[in-house]
Amino acid sequence: MDTNRPTMIKVSRLRLDPDNPRLPEPLQGADQEELLQYLYENTAIDELATSFVDNRFFAHEPLIVSKADAGGSHTVLEGNRRLAALTILLQLETARAVGIEFAINPVPTPDQLSQLGEVPCLIVENPQDVHRFLGFRHIGGIKTWSAEAKARYLLAEVGRAHAESPDRNAFTTVARAVGSNAQGIRNPYIAIRILIYAREQFGIDISEIQQHRFGVWNRAMNSRDLRNYIGFGSARTFEEVEGGLQGLREANLREVLRDMTPLAGSNRAVLGDSREVTIYAQVLTNERARKVLREHDDLGLARQVVDQASLPQRIRRLVQSIEVLNREVERQGAPSDARGPARELVNLSRSLLALVELDDIDDD
């Protein structure tokens, strides 16, 4: 990346980046009006605007911009929220076209606004260097993007790394560039790659998952059981990931994505919390539990079936623990105050046996 000193550039000559990784995928390549509208409605740029009026633009944090295009405009590669705030504050053409403005009190004076007409910008020669810098800053560094924005960025970077050096591990290459590790790159890459494959090859609408529930989906794809259920399995290299996509089971993939999408007429999804991914995977791999899930769309009910199925194993673990206690008491003896808890254990064991035997009679 160019390390020259910042250059003062008029805000009117700056353009929002339509390829900004932070933008939702549907906005990639959008025009300036759409980009400004989105940033105004979805990011806290009004706070930036107030800060600019009160404190001016921070000279020690220049915008990072591309070289001027044929028309003399620069695309802002880092600092799009700040540019959006300035564009609205100064009521430039894009802001007027969209019809948006800030309600700042007191109203900025002409002198305050004129001091914001030019801002320091660092002009870079190679935008790809900026992509790598931004990846380090927003993924491995102090600033963060959303999980979905990170994944889309990594999707592009891994693809680029593999194209440039097919014989090298693309995940390791990108990990070194952004200050992470291969697994930290591979996991979100797999998650977003499967989603896009589902859309392109199976025609599945992934917009809800991608825009609002990617965190849950990303966690789900870290589950070996769920990856196996949808037919992907395990993959460590770029080639293995691409090969795994060919084994995806469309019906099972649709089922999992549907369970992460809110039910009709409700904001509730069958799987709406990443903390429930483990039990959800157990439900899908248990025939009885999965049947209950499909009949009622209720993970809690299906979980009861899983818990019941694991009851014998849980009892065996308790038996093993008691056997250990027995051997310990045989060797060392027991204090007198242990008699009460021991009697309580006997009574509870008898109650459990009675309940299990009663359940057997009911089943008959």
C-alpha positions in Angstrom: 0.0 0.0 0.0 1.2 3.5 -0.8 2.8 5.2 2.3 2.9 8.8 1.0 1.5 11.6 3.0 -2.2 12.2 2.8 -3.6 14.6 0.2 -6.4 17.0 0.8 -9.3 16.1 -1.6 -12.7 17.7 -2.0 -15.5 15.6 -0.6 -17.4 16.2 -3.8 -14.7 14.2 -5.7 -15.1 11.2 -3.5 -17.3 8.2 -4.2 -18.7 5.4 -2.0 -17.2 2.0 -2.7 -19.9 -0.3 -4.4 -17.6 -3.3 -3.6 -17.3 -2.5 0.1 -17.2 -5.9 1.8 -19.3 -4.5 4.7 -22.3 -4.0 2.4 -24.9 -6.8 2.2 -24.5 -8.9 -1.0 -27.6 -7.5 -2.7 -26.0 -4.0 -2.6 -22.7 -5.0 -4.1 -22.3 -2.9 -7.3 -25.2 -0.5 -6.3 -25.3 3.1 -7.4 -24.3 6.0 -5.1 -27.8 6.9 -4.1 -28.6 3.3 -3.0 -25.3 3.1 -1.1 -25.9 6.4 0.7 -29.5 5.4 1.6 -28.3 2.1 3.1 -25.5 3.7 5.2 -27.9 6.4 6.4 -30.6 3.9 7.5 -28.3 1.1 8.9 -25.2 2.7 10.4 -24.8 5.3 13.1 -23.4 8.0 10.8 -25.4 10.7 12.5 -23.1 10.4 15.4 -20.1 10.8 13.1 -21.7 13.9 11.6 -22.2 15.5 15.0 -18.5 14.7 15.9 -17.3 16.3 12.6 -19.3 19.5 13.3 -17.9 19.7 16.9 -14.4 18.5 16.3 -13.7 18.7 12.6 -12.4 15.8 10.6 -9.7 13.8 12.4 -6.6 14.5 10.3 -4.7 11.5 11.8 -7.3 9.1 10.3 -7.3 9.9 6.6 -9.6 8.2 4.2 -8.0 5.5 2.0 -8.9 6.1 -1.6 -8.1 4.8 -5.1 -6.3 6.7 -7.8 -8.5 9.2 -9.6 -10.6 7.8 -12.5 -11.0 9.4 -15.9 -13.5 11.9 -14.4 -11.2 12.9 -11.6 -13.1 11.0 -8.8 -11.6 8.7 -6.2 -13.4 5.7 -4.7 -13.1 5.5 -0.9 -11.7 2.0 0.0 -11.7 2.7 3.8 -13.9 5.2 5.4 -17.2 4.9 3.6 -19.3 5.7 6.7 -17.3 8.9 7.2 -17.8 9.8 3.6 -21.6 9.2 3.9 -21.8 11.4 6.9 -19.9 14.2 5.1 -22.0 13.8 2.0 -25.2 14.3 3.9 -23.8 17.1 6.1 -22.6 19.1 3.1 -25.8 18.2 1.2 -24.0 17.2 -1.9 -25.8 16.1 -5.0 -26.2 12.4 -3.9 -27.8 13.4 -0.6 -30.1 15.8 -2.3 -31.1 13.2 -4.8 -32.0 10.8 -2.0 -33.7 13.5 0.0 -31.9 12.9 3.4 -30.3 15.3 5.9 -29.3 15.3 9.5 -31.3 17.1 12.3 -28.3 18.5 14.1 -29.0 21.1 16.9 -27.6 23.7 16.7 -27.5 23.8 13.0 -23.9 23.8 11.6 -22.7 27.2 10.6 -21.4 27.8 7.0 -17.9 28.1 8.5 -18.1 24.7 10.2 -19.3 23.1 6.9 -16.7 24.8 4.8 -14.0 23.3 7.0 -15.3 19.9 6.1 -15.3 20.5 2.3 -11.8 18.9 2.0 -10.5 15.9 3.9 -7.1 14.1 4.1 -6.9 11.1 1.9 -4.3 8.5 1.4 -4.2 7.6 -2.3 -3.1 4.0 -3.1 -1.8 2.6 -6.3 -3.0 -1.0 -5.9 -6.5 -1.6 -4.5 -5.6 -5.3 -3.8 -3.1 -4.1 -1.2 -5.9 -2.3 0.5 -8.0 -5.4 0.5 -5.3 -7.2 2.4 -4.8 -4.3 4.8 -8.6 -4.1 5.5 -8.7 -7.8 6.1 -6.0 -7.6 8.7 -7.7 -4.6 10.3 -11.3 -5.9 10.3 -10.7 -9.6 10.8 -7.5 -10.0 12.8 -7.2 -6.5 14.1 -9.1 -4.0 16.3 -12.0 -3.3 14.0 -14.7 -5.8 13.0 -17.2 -6.5 10.3 -20.2 -8.7 10.6 -19.7 -12.4 10.4 -21.3 -12.5 7.0 -19.2 -9.6 5.7 -16.1 -11.3 6.9 -17.1 -14.5 5.2 -17.7 -12.7 1.8 -14.4 -11.0 2.1 -12.6 -14.3 2.8 -14.5 -16.0 0.0 -12.9 -13.5 -2.5 -9.5 -13.5 -0.9 -9.2 -17.3 -0.7 -10.3 -17.6 -4.3 -7.7 -15.0 -5.3 -5.0 -16.7 -3.3 -5.7 -20.1 -4.9 -5.8 -18.6 -8.4 -2.4 -16.9 -7.8 -0.7 -20.0 -6.2 -2.7 -23.2 -6.8 0.1 -25.3 -5.1 -0.1 -23.4 -1.8 -2.7 -23.7 0.9 -5.0 -20.8 0.2 -6.4 -20.8 3.7 -3.0 -20.5 5.3 -2.0 -17.8 2.8 -5.0 -15.7 3.7 -4.6 -16.4 7.4 -1.1 -15.0 7.4 -2.3 -11.9 5.6 -5.1 -11.1 8.0 -3.5 -12.2 11.3 -5.6 -15.3 11.8 -5.1 -19.1 11.4 -6.1 -21.5 8.7 -9.1 -22.9 10.6 -10.3 -19.4 11.3 -10.4 -18.7 7.6 -11.6 -22.1 6.4 -14.7 -22.3 8.7 -16.5 -19.1 7.5 -15.3 -19.8 3.9 -17.0 -23.2 4.0 -20.2 -21.7 5.5 -20.5 -18.9 2.9 -19.4 -21.2 0.0 -22.1 -23.8 0.8 -24.8 -21.0 1.0 -23.9 -19.6 -2.4 -23.7 -23.1 -3.9 -27.2 -23.8 -2.5 -28.5 -20.6 -4.2 -26.7 -21.2 -7.5 -27.1 -24.9 -7.9 -30.3 -25.7 -6.1 -32.2 -22.4 -6.4 -32.6 -22.0 -2.6 -33.4 -18.6 -1.3 -30.6 -17.9 1.2 -31.3 -14.2 1.7 -32.8 -14.6 5.3 -29.9 -16.7 6.4 -27.2 -14.6 4.8 -28.5 -11.3 5.9 -29.9 -12.0 9.4 -28.9 -15.5 10.6 -25.4 -16.1 9.3 -23.9 -16.4 12.8 -26.1 -19.4 13.5 -25.4 -20.9 10.1 -21.6 -20.4 10.6 -21.8 -22.1 13.9 -23.9 -24.9 12.4 -21.3 -25.6 9.8 -18.7 -26.0 12.5 -20.7 -29.1 13.6 -19.3 -32.3 12.1 -22.7 -34.0 12.6 -24.5 -31.3 10.6 -21.9 -31.2 7.9 -22.3 -35.0 7.5 -26.1 -34.7 7.5 -26.1 -32.3 4.6 -23.5 -34.5 2.8 -20.5 -32.2 3.0 -18.3 -34.0 5.5 -14.9 -32.7 6.4 -12.5 -30.6 4.2 -9.1 -29.0 4.9 -7.9 -27.9 1.5 -9.4 -25.7 -1.2 -9.8 -28.7 -3.5 -11.5 -30.8 -0.7 -14.0 -28.0 -0.1 -14.8 -27.8 -3.8 -15.2 -31.6 -3.9 -17.4 -31.6 -0.8 -19.8 -29.3 -2.5 -20.5 -32.0 -5.1 -21.7 -34.4 -2.3 -24.3 -32.0 -0.8 -27.7 -33.6 -0.3 -30.2 -31.0 -1.6 -33.2 -32.2 0.5 -31.2 -32.3 3.8 -29.6 -28.9 3.0 -33.0 -27.4 2.3 -34.3 -28.9 5.6 -31.5 -27.3 7.7 -31.8 -23.9 6.0 -35.6 -24.0 6.4 -35.2 -24.7 10.1 -33.1 -21.5 10.5 -35.7 -19.4 8.7 -38.6 -17.9 10.8 -41.8 -19.9 10.6 -44.7 -18.4 8.7 -46.4 -15.7 10.7 -43.7 -15.7 13.4 -40.3 -14.4 14.2 -39.3 -17.7 15.7 -37.1 -20.2 13.8 -36.8 -23.9 14.7 -33.1 -23.3 15.2 -32.7 -19.6 16.1 -29.8 -19.8 18.6 -26.3 -20.9 17.9 -26.1 -22.5 21.4 -28.7 -25.0 20.3 -26.7 -26.3 17.3 -25.4 -29.3 19.2 -28.8 -30.6 20.3 -30.2 -29.8 16.9 -27.6 -32.0 15.2 -28.4 -34.8 17.7 -32.1 -34.5 16.9 -31.5 -34.8 13.1 -29.5 -37.9 13.6 -32.1 -39.6 15.8 -35.0 -41.0 13.7 -37.7 -40.6 16.4 -36.5 -37.2 17.5 -36.4 -36.0 13.9 -39.9 -37.2 13.3 -41.2 -35.2 16.3 -39.3 -32.1 15.0 -40.9 -32.4 11.6 -44.4 -32.9 13.0 -44.3 -30.0 15.5 -41.4 -27.7 14.4 -40.4 -27.6 18.1 -36.8 -28.3 19.0 -37.7 -28.5 22.7 -40.1 -31.4 22.1 -37.6 -33.2 19.9 -34.9 -32.7 22.5 -37.0 -34.7 25.0 -36.8 -37.7 22.7 -33.0 -37.4 22.5 -32.7 -37.0 26.3 -34.9 -40.1 26.7 -32.8 -42.1 24.3 -29.7 -41.2 26.2 -31.2 -42.2 29.6 -29.5 -45.7 29.8 -26.1 -44.2 29.2 -26.7 -41.5 31.8 -27.7 -44.2 34.3 -24.6 -46.2 33.5 -22.4 -43.2 34.1 -24.1 -42.8 37.5 -23.5 -46.4 38.3 -19.8 -46.1 37.5 -19.5 -43.1 39.7 -21.1 -45.0 42.6 -18.8 -48.0 42.0 -15.9 -45.6 42.4 -17.3 -44.3 45.7 -17.8 -47.9 46.9 -14.2 -48.7 46.3 -13.1 -45.5 48.0 -15.2 -46.2 51.1 -13.9 -49.8 51.3 -10.3 -48.5 51.3 -10.7 -45.4 53.5 -14.0 -45.8 55.4 -16.6 -43.0 55.5 -17.5 -40.2 57.9 -20.7 -40.6 60.0 -22.3 -37.6 58.2 -22.2 -39.6 54.9 -25.0 -41.9 56.1 -27.8 -39.5 55.4 -26.8 -38.7 51.8 -26.2 -42.5 51.2 -29.7 -43.3 52.4 -31.1 -40.5 50.2 -29.2 -42.1 47.2 -30.8 -45.5 47.9 -34.3 -44.0 48.1 -33.8 -42.0 44.8 -32.5 -45.2 43.1 -35.5 -47.1 44.2 -37.8 -44.3 42.9 -36.0 -44.3 39.6 -36.3 -48.0 39.2 -40.0 -47.9 40.0 -40.5 -45.2 37.3 -38.6 -47.1 34.7 -40.5 -50.3 35.4 -43.8 -48.4 35.3 -42.8 -47.0 32.0 -42.1 -50.5 30.7 -45.5 -51.6 31.7 -47.1 -48.6 30.0 -45.2 -49.5 26.8 -46.5 -53.0 26.9 
